[in-house]
Amino acid sequence: MSRRQHDHLALGRWGEDRVCQWYRDAGYEILARNWRCGDGELDVVVLRGGVLAACEVKTRSSNRFGSPLEAINARRWSRLRAATGAFVRTERPAGVQRIRLDLAAVIGKEITVIEGAL
């Protein structure tokens, strides 16, 4: 792995750590991180009050190349929906009444979480 790839992965992990802390501070339980299946990967899966949320996390060191929110396209949302369904069927988390898809953007120390982004 090149240094650039390593730095990119480290930045992504750092962003996911920040988003997990955001969810913990908001009273959510972290159920999974980087959960993988044939349909794709879920960056963060959380639960609070019967609502399971799968969050796609996009981290950038700056917005020089645009907002991380712009990196999500229809194909990515489709894969996120499919992976979330696979998570619920496979892991069978207790108490789930509703499922939501969130999007989080991390730029430097700024975190934006859009609950119910889709």
Backbone bond lengths (Angstrom), bond angles and torsions (degrees), N, CA, C in turn:
res aa  C-N    CA-C-N  psi(-1)  N-CA   C-N-CA  omega(-1)  CA-C   N-CA-C  phi
1 M - - - 1.448 - - 1.528 108.04 -
2 S 1.308 115.42 134.03 1.462 119.97 179.73 1.527 110.08 -75.59
3 R 1.301 114.73 162.95 1.472 120.09 178.46 1.529 110.11 -61.24
4 R 1.326 116.74 -38.94 1.466 120.81 -179.90 1.536 110.90 -62.68
5 Q 1.344 116.93 -43.91 1.464 120.37 177.62 1.524 110.43 -63.15
6 H 1.337 115.93 -43.10 1.464 120.47 179.27 1.521 110.60 -60.64
7 D 1.333 117.63 -45.23 1.462 121.79 179.40 1.521 111.29 -62.34
8 H 1.330 116.80 -39.80 1.468 122.03 178.78 1.529 110.34 -62.96
9 L 1.334 116.99 -46.24 1.468 121.21 179.04 1.523 111.04 -64.35
10 A 1.332 116.46 -41.20 1.462 120.24 179.10 1.527 110.75 -63.62
11 L 1.316 118.00 -40.70 1.459 121.79 177.51 1.526 110.19 -62.68
12 G 1.322 117.00 -42.81 1.462 121.11 177.97 1.517 112.09 -61.69
13 R 1.326 117.23 -44.16 1.469 120.99 177.98 1.534 110.65 -62.70
14 W 1.331 115.57 -41.85 1.456 120.11 179.24 1.530 110.27 -60.44
15 G 1.324 116.92 -44.33 1.458 120.82 178.33 1.520 112.23 -62.88
16 E 1.322 116.63 -42.28 1.464 120.54 177.94 1.528 110.60 -63.91
17 D 1.326 117.35 -38.29 1.467 120.41 176.21 1.521 110.78 -59.52
18 R 1.350 117.06 -43.98 1.466 121.16 179.88 1.530 110.74 -63.62
19 V 1.330 116.27 -42.27 1.468 120.13 -178.93 1.533 110.08 -67.25
20 C 1.317 118.02 -40.54 1.469 120.43 176.84 1.524 110.39 -59.59
21 Q 1.318 117.12 -41.73 1.467 119.93 178.36 1.523 110.56 -64.82
22 W 1.333 117.20 -38.29 1.464 121.23 176.95 1.527 109.85 -58.56
23 Y 1.342 116.39 -47.33 1.468 120.15 179.26 1.530 111.24 -64.58
24 R 1.341 118.18 -43.20 1.475 120.19 178.03 1.531 110.49 -58.45
25 D 1.323 116.05 -45.17 1.466 120.22 179.58 1.522 112.06 -62.03
26 A 1.335 116.67 -27.35 1.471 121.80 178.96 1.536 111.93 -89.31
27 G 1.337 117.00 5.76 1.459 120.65 174.75 1.517 115.86 90.81
28 Y 1.313 117.77 12.70 1.458 121.42 178.82 1.524 111.25 -86.82
29 E 1.308 115.57 152.38 1.463 122.99 170.82 1.526 107.28 -97.84
30 I 1.312 116.98 130.92 1.470 121.21 176.69 1.520 107.45 -80.99
31 L 1.329 117.13 118.52 1.467 121.43 179.20 1.523 111.99 -92.57
32 A 1.322 117.19 -34.59 1.472 120.04 -176.78 1.523 110.17 -160.89
33 R 1.322 113.02 153.90 1.475 121.48 171.37 1.513 107.66 -132.74
34 N 1.311 115.47 137.73 1.468 122.35 178.03 1.528 111.84 52.17
35 W 1.332 115.42 44.76 1.467 121.26 178.87 1.527 108.20 -76.50
36 R 1.317 115.96 128.61 1.469 120.85 -175.45 1.519 112.17 -118.09
37 C 1.330 113.61 147.71 1.457 121.61 173.86 1.530 107.01 -152.91
38 G 1.304 117.33 -177.84 1.456 121.04 -179.99 1.518 114.01 -63.03
39 D 1.332 116.42 -22.47 1.467 120.88 -179.49 1.517 113.38 -86.32
40 G 1.328 117.60 -12.32 1.463 119.73 -179.74 1.507 111.88 142.61
41 E 1.316 115.17 -155.54 1.462 121.81 -177.08 1.515 110.02 -129.86
42 L 1.323 115.08 142.65 1.458 121.85 173.22 1.520 107.44 -107.45
43 D 1.322 116.70 121.42 1.462 119.88 -177.50 1.523 111.68 -66.00
44 V 1.325 116.28 -50.50 1.460 121.51 -178.01 1.522 107.98 -142.60
45 V 1.342 116.51 134.18 1.459 121.66 175.26 1.524 107.15 -124.74
46 V 1.336 116.08 126.95 1.466 121.55 -175.63 1.528 110.37 -130.18
47 L 1.339 114.96 163.23 1.464 120.90 179.42 1.524 109.13 -141.90
48 R 1.337 115.10 136.08 1.469 121.41 174.00 1.517 107.90 -156.64
49 G 1.324 115.78 127.68 1.461 120.87 174.34 1.517 114.32 54.99
50 G 1.310 117.68 39.19 1.455 121.48 178.09 1.517 114.74 83.39
51 V 1.334 117.52 -2.98 1.463 121.46 179.78 1.526 109.24 -102.72
52 L 1.329 115.53 117.62 1.454 121.33 173.80 1.520 107.10 -94.51
53 A 1.317 116.37 129.05 1.464 120.73 178.64 1.519 109.23 -122.45
54 A 1.329 115.43 130.22 1.457 121.86 171.94 1.517 105.91 -102.83
55 C 1.324 116.49 125.85 1.462 120.36 -174.37 1.521 111.09 -116.19
56 E 1.304 115.70 127.51 1.461 123.13 171.94 1.524 106.33 -89.77
57 V 1.330 116.14 123.71 1.461 121.19 -177.17 1.519 109.31 -108.70
58 K 1.322 115.92 127.72 1.461 121.99 175.65 1.521 107.75 -121.27
59 T 1.324 115.67 123.20 1.462 121.27 -176.70 1.522 109.47 -119.47
60 R 1.310 115.45 136.48 1.459 121.73 176.05 1.527 107.98 -135.54
61 S 1.303 116.12 151.07 1.463 119.54 176.55 1.531 110.55 -78.26
62 S 1.323 116.66 -22.46 1.464 121.49 176.00 1.526 107.02 -157.97
63 N 1.327 116.19 173.24 1.470 119.08 176.74 1.525 110.82 -100.58
64 R 1.315 116.00 23.33 1.470 122.22 -179.30 1.533 111.89 -56.08
65 F 1.326 116.56 -34.00 1.470 120.29 -179.81 1.525 111.78 -105.79
66 G 1.321 116.37 22.54 1.454 121.09 178.71 1.518 111.54 103.24
67 S 1.296 114.56 169.11 1.455 121.42 -179.48 1.528 110.22 -70.81
68 P 1.319 116.98 142.41 1.464 118.71 174.83 1.524 111.79 -61.88
69 L 1.325 116.80 -23.85 1.462 120.34 179.37 1.530 111.45 -64.64
70 E 1.322 116.55 -25.69 1.463 120.76 179.80 1.530 112.25 -75.07
71 A 1.328 117.26 -11.00 1.464 121.08 -177.29 1.526 113.05 -79.62
72 I 1.320 118.11 -5.04 1.464 121.55 -178.94 1.518 109.03 -97.88
73 N 1.321 115.10 120.64 1.466 120.12 178.48 1.527 110.05 -114.12
74 A 1.310 116.54 177.92 1.470 121.60 -177.19 1.530 111.67 -60.34
75 R 1.317 117.61 -37.70 1.471 120.82 179.25 1.527 110.55 -63.63
76 R 1.336 116.64 -41.97 1.469 120.57 179.66 1.517 111.01 -65.66
77 W 1.352 117.62 -40.84 1.464 120.51 177.30 1.523 110.43 -62.54
78 S 1.324 117.05 -40.41 1.463 120.82 179.28 1.526 110.94 -61.53
79 R 1.334 116.40 -44.68 1.467 120.79 178.38 1.530 111.08 -65.38
80 L 1.321 117.00 -37.28 1.459 121.17 178.18 1.530 110.87 -64.47
81 R 1.328 116.67 -43.08 1.467 120.46 176.93 1.523 111.08 -60.88
82 A 1.332 116.35 -46.00 1.470 120.54 -178.94 1.525 111.39 -64.34
83 A 1.318 117.27 -43.17 1.469 120.98 179.70 1.527 110.97 -65.89
84 T 1.330 117.33 -36.53 1.465 120.75 178.14 1.523 110.16 -64.57
85 G 1.322 116.78 -42.57 1.463 120.07 176.15 1.520 111.55 -61.22
86 A 1.322 116.89 -42.11 1.469 121.00 178.04 1.525 110.54 -63.87
87 F 1.321 117.56 -38.87 1.469 121.01 178.61 1.526 110.12 -60.82
88 V 1.312 116.85 -48.19 1.466 120.91 -177.78 1.528 110.46 -63.50
89 R 1.337 116.74 -43.06 1.474 119.86 179.46 1.531 112.44 -66.93
90 T 1.316 116.92 -38.46 1.461 121.94 -175.50 1.524 112.59 -81.13
91 E 1.311 116.73 -48.73 1.469 121.49 -173.65 1.529 113.30 -87.24
92 R 1.312 116.75 -22.14 1.463 123.05 179.44 1.532 113.48 46.16
93 P 1.315 117.80 57.87 1.464 119.46 -179.48 1.527 111.01 -64.46
94 A 1.322 115.97 137.72 1.466 121.94 -176.89 1.524 110.77 -73.97
95 G 1.317 115.01 144.80 1.456 121.14 171.25 1.519 116.52 81.79
96 V 1.321 118.22 8.99 1.463 119.98 -178.34 1.528 109.78 -76.78
97 Q 1.325 115.99 122.71 1.458 122.25 178.05 1.520 111.76 -111.53
98 R 1.328 114.93 -25.90 1.461 120.22 -177.30 1.524 108.39 -148.24
99 I 1.329 116.05 149.65 1.462 121.73 179.61 1.523 108.44 -120.25
100 R 1.324 114.63 137.66 1.456 120.63 -177.23 1.528 108.92 -134.26
101 L 1.325 116.70 147.60 1.458 121.74 175.10 1.523 108.45 -110.09
102 D 1.326 116.07 123.46 1.458 122.49 -179.29 1.518 110.34 -111.26
103 L 1.301 114.72 162.75 1.463 121.72 175.54 1.521 107.75 -133.70
104 A 1.328 116.08 132.94 1.464 120.39 178.33 1.519 109.07 -123.81
105 A 1.329 114.33 135.69 1.461 121.31 175.82 1.521 107.70 -118.03
106 V 1.317 115.41 130.02 1.456 121.25 178.01 1.524 107.16 -121.67
107 I 1.327 115.39 119.35 1.467 121.29 175.84 1.518 106.08 -127.69
108 G 1.326 115.96 110.37 1.455 119.22 -174.98 1.512 109.20 60.41
109 K 1.323 118.03 -125.55 1.466 121.34 -179.70 1.523 112.78 -94.54
110 E 1.326 117.09 -0.69 1.464 121.61 -178.58 1.533 110.45 -88.39
111 I 1.342 114.80 129.13 1.471 121.08 179.51 1.518 108.08 -120.48
112 T 1.327 115.74 128.53 1.458 122.09 173.97 1.517 107.54 -121.56
113 V 1.327 116.98 120.01 1.458 121.27 176.94 1.508 107.52 -114.19
114 I 1.325 115.57 123.29 1.468 120.97 177.86 1.529 106.07 -105.06
115 E 1.329 114.57 104.82 1.458 120.23 179.75 1.528 108.52 -78.56
116 G 1.332 115.60 133.29 1.458 119.40 -178.31 1.519 112.18 67.40
117 A 1.319 116.24 39.95 1.467 121.13 -177.50 1.516 111.95 -62.49
118 L 1.303 116.61 -26.47 1.467 119.98 178.00 1.502 109.51 -138.80
